């Protein structure tokens, strides 16, 4: 099989011919490497799977950190709300006169006794 060199592409001397041959070898090597890479489907699939596992692991860590942060934030807010309710209750108790509290407690006790008597008789 003979290969023709297109007109005007021939080497003008032995040094230029060597350079053309070296260039052709380099291109052929690159082409072969590229084809081998494409043919290695199993290797590419394994590399992609490893990349995806790394990404999944990183996302898991990030989600755990986000969940922990959200938990701490919720806990802090709940504690602050509890303290606020305590403060309001204490303030309300300070404002309501003690005789009114005693009267309210006595009324609640009488109502409870009445309910218990009714249930006991029926």
ZIRAKA-V824653 format. One record per backbone hydrogen bond with DSSP energy under -0.5 kcal/mol. CO is the residue of the C=O (numbers start at 1). NH is the residue of the N-H. If there is no record, write none. Layout:
BEGIN
co = [CO/CO]
nh = [NH/NH]
END
This chain:
BEGIN
co = [4/6/13/14/15/16/17/18/19/20/21/22/23/24/25/26/27/28/29/30/31/32/33/34/35/36/39/40/41/42/43/44/45/46/47/48/49/50/51/52/53/54/55/56/57/58/59/60/61/62/63/64/65/66/67/68/69/70/71/72/73/74/75/76/77/78/79/80/81/82/83/84/85/86/87/88/89/90/91/92/97/97/98/99/100/101/102/103/104/105/106/107/108/109/110/111/112/113/114/115/116/117/118]
nh = [6/9/17/18/19/20/21/22/23/24/25/26/27/28/29/30/31/32/33/34/35/36/37/38/39/40/41/44/45/46/47/48/49/50/51/52/53/54/55/56/57/58/59/60/61/62/63/64/65/66/67/68/69/70/71/72/73/74/75/76/77/78/79/80/81/82/83/84/85/86/87/88/89/90/91/92/93/94/95/96/100/101/102/103/104/105/106/107/108/109/110/111/112/113/114/115/116/117/118/119/120/121/122]
END
